Amino acid sequence: MIVAVAATAHVAIPTLQWLLDSPHTLLKVITTPDSKTGRGKVLTPSPVAQWAQAHGIALFKPDTEEQMQEAFTGADLVIAIAYGRILKKSILQIPIHGFLNLHFSLLPAYRGAAPVQRAIGNGETITGITIFAIDENLDTGPMYSQKRYEIPKAASSDQVLDDLSHLGATAFEEVFKMIEESVAPIIQSSLGVSNAPKITKEEARINWSQESVKILNLIRAYTSSPGAWTSFRGSSIKITSADFSELTEAFSPGALHLYQKRVFIGTKDLPIEILRVIPSGKQEMSVKDWINGARINEGEVFE
C-alpha cells in the first residue's frame, strides 16, 4: 500500500519507523510549517520534519488550501497522528482508502487534543490507543483497532505518550490487513463519551487547597506542556516532579517546610515532596539546587 503520514509531534515517529521498515511504501510526510521556538524565536522544523529529512523521505509543509490539495495527492491511504490541523471534507476524500488516525485513548472516551493529560489528571489507571477512520467530526469515526494500556502509578504524560506511541505503531499491521481484506470498522458507542480539550495555562495552576493525590496527578499530567505551576515571590515556577512524602503532620496549604535539603509543601490533607522545578526564566533543576540558589526560607508559601 502507498501511504502518506500527516504529523507534527514526536509521537508519530514510531509509526513512521514501522512504515519505513514494512513492505508498504512511505510516499511522503506532511507536516506543519516551521514555527518559531525558544527565546530567540528561531524558525524550527517539527520533530516529524526533522525525521523525514534525516531519512530522505519527501516532505511537504502545506499552508494554503491549494498546497494542502497537492500534499495529500498520490497516496492510497493517509495516517494522521497529532498533525495539529483540521482536515476538510475535500481533503479527506482524496486518498482511495481515506484517512486513519492514531488517537491516544480508548474512544469514545477522551475525544480531543489532550487525552493522555486529561486521563492522568483525572486519576485514570487504564487508557490505550484507538486507530479509527477519520470523518468530518472530532474523533468520532469508526474504529479498526483498540489496545489497552495500564498507566504506571508515577508516570508523567510524557512517559505515557511515549509508551502509547510505540503501542500504536504495533497495531497498524493488523489494521492494514483489515483494509486490504475490506473488513468494516466498528462504529463508536454513544455511551462513555468524554472530551479532552487542550489544557489552558490557568488549568495547570496548582491549587494547594486540594488533596495531595489530586495535586500529584496534575503535576504528572501537565508535564511538560503547559507545565504545572504555582506562584512564588511574585513569579511563576513550574513543578516538574513531586511525590508523596513520609511526613504525617499536616501544615497550611502551600506552606514550604525544609528538611535535610528537601522541600515539602502543605496540601488539604498531607504534604507532598517537591523533587524538580523550573524557576521563571531558568532551566529545570533539582530542588537542592533551587534551595541553594534561591535561598528558600522555612514557612514561605506557594500561591
N, C-alpha and C positions, 0 to 999 in steps of 0.2 A: 504494500500500500504506500502511496506517496503522501507524506504527512508534512504539515507546517505546524509550528508551535508559536502561539502568541503569549508572551510572558514578559515580566519585568523583574520580579524578585528572585532571589537565590533559591527559593523553594522549588522552582521549576527545573533546576539543574539535574537532579537525579533522573527525572523523566527524559530530559534531553540526552543524558548519557545512555540511558536504556535504549532510546531510539537509535542513537549512533551505533550501538553495538548489535542492534537487531537486524533481521533480514529486510526490514522496511526502509524506505528512503526518506531521510530527513531533508526535505527540499529547501526549506528556508526557515528563518526565525524572524518573527515580527515583534518589535518591542516599542516602547515609548521613546520620544526624542530625548536627547541628553538633557539632564537637569542640573541646575546649579546647586552645589553642595559645599559643606564646610564653611569655615569663617571667611575664606577668600572668595566664596561663591563661584567656584570654578566649574565650568561645564563638564559633567562626568557621565559617561555611558552607564546604563543599567548593568547589574551583575549578569543578566542574561546576554546583553550585547557583548560584554567582555568575553563571556564563554564562547559565543558564536564566532567572534573574531579569532580567538585562540585556536579554534578547531576548523577554521576555514569554511564555515557554513554561511551561505548567502544571508545577508542581514538587511532588514527593512525597518525604517523608523517613520512610519507614515504620520502625517499631521493633518492633511486635508482629506476631504471625502474622496476626491479623485485618487489620491495616494493610497487610501485605505482599499479602494476597489482593486487597484493594481497589486497591492501587497498580498491580498488574500486570494488571488487567482493562481491556479495551477496545481493545487493540492487536491487529493481525493477527500482529505479529512484534515480538520484543524483542531489541535488541542490548545485550550486556553487555561493558563494557570497563573493566577494573580497578575493578570495583564493590566488592570487598572483603568480600562476604558469600556464604556457601554457600546455594545455592537448592535448596529441597526439591522432590521429585518433584511434589507437589501444585501448586507454583508453576510448574514447567516445563511442565505440561500446560495452562495457562490459554490462551496465545495459539495460534491455529489453525496458525500456521507455526512455533511453538516459539521457541527462543532461539538466537541466534548469539553467538559470542564472537570478538573480535579478540584474538589472542594474539601476543606478540612473540617468536616463534621459529619455526623450521621444524619443526613437530611431525612425529614424536613426540619429537624432541629438546627437552630443557629444558621439561618439563611443570612447572608450579608458579608461585609468586608472583614469582620473581626471574630470569626467563630471560635478560634482557639483562646483568644484573650477573654472573650465572654464566658466560655466554658470554665476556664480556670478561675476567673473572678467569682463565678457562682458556686465554686466548690465542687464541680463535677469530678467524678472519678473515672468515668468512661467517656471516650469520644471515638473518633475514627475518621475515615475518608469515604467520600462518595464520588464516583465517576458517573456523570449524567450528560444527557444531550441538552445543549443549551436551547432555550426557547426565548421568547421576547420578554419574559418576566424575570425577576431576580431569583435565581437558584431554584426554579420550580420545575425544571424539565424532567423527563422520565429517566430512571436510573438503570445503569448497566451493572454496577458493582458497588458493594459496600464492604469495608473491613473495619472491625472493632480494634480499639487501642485502649489499654489501661494507662491512665495518667499517673506517672510516678509521684509520690507524695510531695517531694520538694522541687519538682521540675518547674522551670520557668517556661513561658510561652515560646521563647526562642528554642529551647531544647525540644519541646513537644512538636513544634512546627518542623524542625529538622527530622525528627523521627517519622512524622506523618508524610513528609515529602518523599522519603525512601519507601515507606509502606505503599503509598500511592503509585509509585513507579512500578512496583511489582505487580500491580493489578491490571496494567494496560494490556499485557499479553492475552489474558483471558477476554478482555473487552474487545480487542481487535478480532479475535476469533469469532465472538458473538456477531459482530458486524458483518464479517465475511460470510457467515452462515445465515444471515438475515434473522437472527434471534431478536425478538422485540424487547426493548427495555421495559421496566416496571414503572407504572405511574406512581408518583409520590402520594403518600397518605395525606388526608386532610386533618388527621389527628397528630398531635405532638408538634405542631408548627411553632417555631420561635424565631426571633430575629436577632441579628448580631451586627448592629451598625458600628461604624468606625468609632473608636474611642476618642473622646474630646479631652483636651488638656485638663479641664476642670473636673471631669470624672476621675482623672488619675491623681487628684489631690487627696492625700491621706486624711481621713477623719479619725483622729486619735481617740475619740469617744466611742468608737466601735469595738467589738470584741477582737481579741488578738488574732483569732483564726481568720476573720474577715480581712483584717489588715494584711496578714501574710499572704492570703490569696490574691489580694490586689497587687501587692509588690511582685509576686510571681507572674501575674497575668500581664502587667503593663511594662515589664522589662522586655525589650529595650525601647519600645515605642508605644506611647509617648513618654513612658517612664513615670513610675510612681514618685510623687514629690511632696514636699512639705515646705513650710517657710521657717527660716532660722536667721535671726539677726537681720530681718528685713529683706533677705534674699531667698530665692528658691534653692533647694537642694534635693537631688534625686537619690532615692534609696534603691539600690540595685540588688541587694541581697540581705536577707534577715531570716531569723529563725526563732522558734520557741526558746525560752530561757528556762534555767533551772530555778530561778527565783520564784518564791511563793508569796512574797509580800507585794501587795498592790500599792501603786502610788499614782498620783494625778495623771490623767491622760495627757500625753505629750511631754511630760517631765523627763529630763535626762538624769540617769543615775550612772555614775562612773565607778567601775570596779576592776582593778588589775588591768588597766588599759583596754577595757571593754565598755561598751555603751549599751545600756538598757533603757527602754522607753516605756512609759506607762500607757496602758490602754484602758478600756472599760472594765476588763477583768484582770488578766495577768500581764506583766511586762513581756516585751519581746526584745531580742538582742539584734542590734544593727551590725552587719558584717562589712558591707561595702557601700560607698556613696559616690555621688558625683556633685561636688560643690559647684555653684554657679560660675561658669567661665573656666572650669578646670576639667582635667581628665578623671576617669574613675580611679578610686584609691581605696585602700583598706581603711577601716575605722581607726586603727592605730595611727596611721599616717595622718588622717584627718585630725585626730585629737592633738597630735604633736604640732601640726601646722596652724590650726585654728585656736589652740589654747582653750579648749572647752572647759567650762566650769560646772561643777555639780549644781543641779537644780535649774539649769537653763531649760528652755522649753521649745519644742517643735510646735508650730502653729498651723 
